[in-house]
Amino acid sequence: MRRGVIEFCVLALLDRREHYGFELVQQLSRADGLLISEGTMYPLLSRLRRDGLVQTEWRESSAGPPRKYYRLTPTGSDALQRYRQQWELFRDAVDAIIDERQERHNESEQP
């Protein structure tokens, strides 16, 4: 489940603007529970590229070696839209179960 969520988050970040790999690692690491290593990120980005969801471009950097930038393709945008729809259904189903359990707990505590 976590892998799918990380992929969704990477696509969402790339929907906003282009990023290079380490920048994506940093962005995700700022969110609680989404800590990810470069060793996980780069194979994920390679798979997304092979699947046609992202494209890459090498650019010179003023702060070191050239960087590979990633951006969403139209296919990637479509995949992101499907992820969003699936996420909403999943989130709503989980919330309903959690809320129902909380309601039953609250009812059992009433005198």
C-alpha positions, 0 to 999 in steps of 0.5 A: 500500500505504501508503495502505491501511495508514494507513487501517487505522491510523486506524480502529484508533486510532478503535476505541480512542477518539474523536480529532480530526484533528490528534490523529490526525496526531500519533499516527501521526507518533510511529510510525516510517514513518507520518509523515503530514501534515494535508493527507493526513489530512483528505481521508482522514477525509472519505472515511471519513466519506462511506463511513460508516466514521466519524462526526463531531461538533463540540465546543468546545475550551478551547484554541482553536476548536471541533474536529471529533471522529471516531469509528468507526461499526458499519460502520467496526468491521466494516471494521477487523475485515476489515482485521485479518484481511487484515493477518494473512494479508499479514504471515504471507505476507511473514514466511514469504518473509523467513524462508525467504530468511534460512534459505537464507542461513544454510545457505549460510554453514555450512561 
